[in-house]
Amino acid sequence: MVNKTELDGFLNFLQKIQSLSPEAIDSIVGLCSLISIRKNQNLQEIGQKCRTIYFVKEGLARIYYLKDGNEVTEYFAFENDLIIRAESLFTGKPSKKAIQALENTVFIGIPSEALFELFDTKPEIERLFRKIIEQAYVATVLRMEAIQFHAAEERYALLFSEKPNLIQQIPLKHIASYLGITQVSLSRIRASIR
């Protein structure tokens, strides 16, 4: 059982999205578990079904997949960010993607089946998670549009403006794959900005 004070930052984050009653907060806390994963270890492997919704409590993580034997980063998750493999969570099929800690990371895990059952009795929790999923969906669409409509330099500048500490925290090979460019191209872009 997780102590409520261990989740203070996370609960404050949730309250900014949707005001919650004390009863709803207690229901969410009752579902939460804390999972510590060491740097470069996978929280979930490729081929596993996603049955848990995760948030990053402390640390940094990514979702990646393999393409032609190379790792491609699809998503970075920072403190309080949602990190799920939605295609697996909502279809029940094994995922082709993994979740990896990029530094020692503590995740908050919420079993999806128990959470979805709460939606029937606690509409405010359902609204909260609908808003969280909506935000994640919009972020995904914006990332896809950036790849479709912006040059690599613009994508890098946009990413850096959103997450200025990114360069210090994440290996360049992961940033390059996230941007859809080679590490050599990323080095050229970074050199031209300096």
N, C-alpha and C positions, 0 to 999 in steps of 0.2 A: 504494500500500500504506500502510495506516495504522500508525503506530507504536503499540505496545501501551501505552506510557505516556500517549499522548493519550486513551486510553480508560479510564484508571484509575478515575475516578468511576463510569462506566457499568458497568465490570466488578465493582466493589464492590457496586453496586446489584443486579446480577444474582446475585451470590454470596449476598446476603441472602435472595433468593427461593428459590434452589436451589444447593446446594453443587456446584461443578463441578471436574472434574479439570483439570490443566494442559493436557492434550491437547484437552479440550472447549473450554477458553478459547482456545487457539490456533486451533481450527477456527472459532470465532465471530469472532475478530479478523481472520482471513483473509478473511472475507466483508464486513467493515465498510468503509464509505467515509464520509468527512466531506463534508457539503454545507453551504455557507454561503449564506444567503438574507437579503437586506436587508429592513428593516422594510416592511411592507405589500405585499411581493411574494409571489406564490404559489409554493409548492414543487410543487404539483400542481394542475392546472386542472380545472374542471368538464368532464366528458366524456372524461377520460383514464381508462385502466384502471390500477388500482393493482397494481403488480408488486413493490413494495418495502415493507418494514416499516421504519418510522422511529421513532427515539427522539429526544427533544430533549436535546442535550448541553449547550447554553447557550442561554438566551433563552426565548422564549415564542411559542406558535403556537395556531392554532385551526382547527377544521373548520367550514365554513359551507356553506350552500346558498341558492339564491334561491327566494323564495316571493312571488308577485305583484310581482316586480321588486325586492323588498327582501332584503337579506342577513340570514339567520338563523343565529346561532351555535349549533352543536350541541355543541361540545366545546372545552375549553381544555387545552393541554398545557404543563406546566412541565418543569423539569429532570428528566431520566430518565423522563419519561412516554412511554408508547407513543402513537404517533399514526399510525393507518392508516384507510383507508376500507374497513372489513371487508366491506361488502356487495359491493364490487368485487373485493377480493382473493380472496375465496372463491368467487365466481361467475364471475369472468373478464369480467364486463360493465363497460362504461364507468360511471364514478361520476357521480352527480348532485351531488356535493359537491367542494369544493376544500380544500386545506390552505394556510394563509396564515401567514407570520411576522408577529407583532404587534410585534416589535422585531427588531433584527439577531439572527439565530438560526443556530446551528450544529446541524445534524441528523446523526445517525448513521443511515446507510442500509444495510439488509441485503436483498439480492435474495431474494424469497420462494421462487423455484424452487430456488435453491441451498440455502437454509435447509431447505426441506422434504425435499430429498435427504439432508441430514445426519441428519434424524430417523430414517432407516432404519438408519444405522450408529452413531449416538450417541444412545441412549435418554435419557441425562441431559439432552441439549439439547432433545429433544422434551418431556420433563417440564417443563423450565424454561419453554418457550414456551407450553405448555398452561396452566401456572399464571399466566403473564402475561396470556394471553387470557381466562382465567377471571376474573382481577381486573378487567380492562377490561369484561367482560360484566356483572359485578356492579355496577360503577360506573354503567354505562348503565341497568341496571334501577332502581337507586336514584334516578337522575336522573328517569327516567320516573315513578316512584312519587311523587317530590317534586312534579312538575307535576300529577299526578292528585289527590293527597291533601292538599297543603298550599297555603295561601294565599300570595300573592306575598310578603308580609312574612316569612313563615316560610322560604320558599325563599331569599330574600335573606340572612336571618340564618344559615341553614345554609351557604350558599356562603361567606359572609364568615367564619364560624367555621372552615371547612376551609382557606380560602386568604385569610388576613387582609391580605396585601399586594396582593390582586387589584385593589382600587380604584385604587391608585396606578399600576398597570402597564397596565391595560386600559381602552380608551375605554368610557365609560358606555353608548354605543349598542350595543356588543357584549355587555355584561353584561345590558342590558335584553332584548335578543333571546334570549340564553341562558336567561333566566328566564321568557320568554314574556310579557313585559309591554312597555308603551311606555316611552320614555325619560322622559316626563312622570311616569308612575306611579313609576318608579324614583326620580326626584328627590323625590317626595312621601314615599316610604318612607324615603329617606335623611334627609330633614328631620325626620321624626317620631322617628327614632332618636337624633338629636343632642341 
